[in-house]
Amino acid sequence: MRKSHYLSMLALVSAMTVVGAANAQKAGEVPAVRTAEAQADEATAQAEEAKAEAESAQSAAQARTGDARAAHEASIDAQAAAQDAQQAAAKAQGAEAEAKGGSSATAAAIEAGQAASEATNAQLAAEAANVSAHQAAQPVPPAEPRTMADYDPMPSPGVTPTPPAGAKLLPQATASTGAPVWVTSSHGNPAPNAHGVDFPALDANHDGWLTKAEVNANADLTREFATVDIDRNGRLDRDEVNDW
């Protein structure tokens, strides 16, 4: 009788020990379950934000303003990031369920935390892509029309430009541009005439006339000077020499 009572007491103590250990284990896993729940909620929230960023980027791309191609590419990046966030949220929710019903709540809580981090990173990527899409979609400002001042700047106020030597003022062009417009003419460097006279070479002072002193280098012209000097003004112009 004593032996039977002893065995009963021993069995009761063993059972109480097992139950106590189970309760202790369950109590120790409660914080891990709560952690898994919190991480899953965070991952879900990040996924929702990533989705909103992707939708905003898509709207910017559909505006087809600015650099439409760059905006479209940024929109695609935002959508991909949003999908990554959704997958991470699903992983965190699976870890939460495992923590509540599985045998290792602590491991499940760790897995949920990792999934929440992945969702956060994906949300940040979606946000950056959304910003890029909106920047690319900004309308390009029209180019400023070019004016005559871009090619021929107006002189500073109060400064009168000096006309070139021998230039003539063109009134109509000056009135239309608001600035003096001058025109000049110049003779080319013609070949010597029929008698081989190189007018520019003989015109030592480049005044457009040949004097008797200047033609001394050409014996024929010196001899025929009076004949060539049709207007009898004592000097030869280019036409007189060419007509000789």
Buried (B, 14 or more C-beta within 10 A) or exposed (E): EEEEEEEEEEEEEEEEEEEEEEEEEEEEBEEBBEBBBBBBBBBBBBBBBBBBBBBBBBBBBEBEBBBBEBBBBBBBBBBBBBBBBBBBBBBBBBBBBBBEEBEEBBBBBBBBBBBBBBBBBBBBBBBBBBBBBBBBBEEEEEEEEEEEEEEEEEEEEEEEEEBEEEBEEBEEEEEEBEBBBBEEEEEEEEEEBEEEBBBBEBBEEEEEBBBBEBBEEBEEBEEBBEEBBEEEEEBBBBEBBBEB
